[in-house]
Amino acid sequence: MPPQLAKLAGLGALGAVGFFVALFALIAYASIPRTTGGIDRTTAAVTWISIGVVVLLVGAFHVVIARRLFDLGRGIRSEP
């Protein structure tokens, strides 16, 4: 992979992390308990925790991939 493309792919992986965080914020806002009806507090907490864990794990994976791509862009080859 050319170094320029590796750097661009690394930035794309970090951009995906930002997208996942924004998506989590949207889901968290949509599941806020309201007095006029909708989801209750317990279900909202379960939603926040379950989506938060998934976003955390997928985000961590993308950060690791981005770091390896940035290393590849700098010419540092690392074996798995």
N, C-alpha and C positions, 0 to 999 in steps of 0.2 A: 504494500500500500504506500503510495507517495506521502511524504511528510505533510504536505499541505492538506491533503484529503483526510489524513488522520487527525490533524488539529481541528478541522471542520466537523468531523464526526464526533470528536470529544466535546466540542461546543454544543452540538446537537443533543448529546446525551445529557449535558447539564441543563439545557433548555427543557428537556423532557422532565427533569426533576422539578423545575419551576411550574410546568404544566400540571404535574401531579399534586403539588402543594395547592395550586389554585383550584383544582378540581375538588380536593379535600375541603378547602374553605367554602366552596359553593355547596357541597353536600352538608357540611356542618351548619351553614346558615339556613339551608332549607329544612333541616331537621330540628331547629330550635322549637321547644315546646311553646305553644301559644295558648292564651286563655280562651280564645274563640273556638278552639278545637284543633284536631290534628294529633300529632304524636305525643306520647306522654314522656316524662323525664327518664324513666328506666329504659325505654326503647331508644330514646335519643342517646343516652350514654352508651348503650350497646352498639349503636350505629357509629358513634364517634370513635370508640375503641377499636372496633373491627376494621373500619375503613382506615383509621390511623395506623394500625399495625401493617396493613397491606401497603399503604403509601410509604411508610418508613422502610420496609424491606425492599420494595421496588426502587425507591429513591437511593438507598444504599448500594444496590446492585448497579444502578446507572452511574453513581459516583465512582465506583471501582472501575467500571468499564471506561469511563472518561479519563481517569488517571492513567490507565494503561495505554489508551489512545494518545494522550499527550506525551507520554514517554516514547511511544513509537514515533511520534512526530519529531521529537528531539533526537531520534537516532538511538535511543536506549532500547535494546532488545532484551526482554525478560522471558524466561521460560516458565511455564505454568507449574 
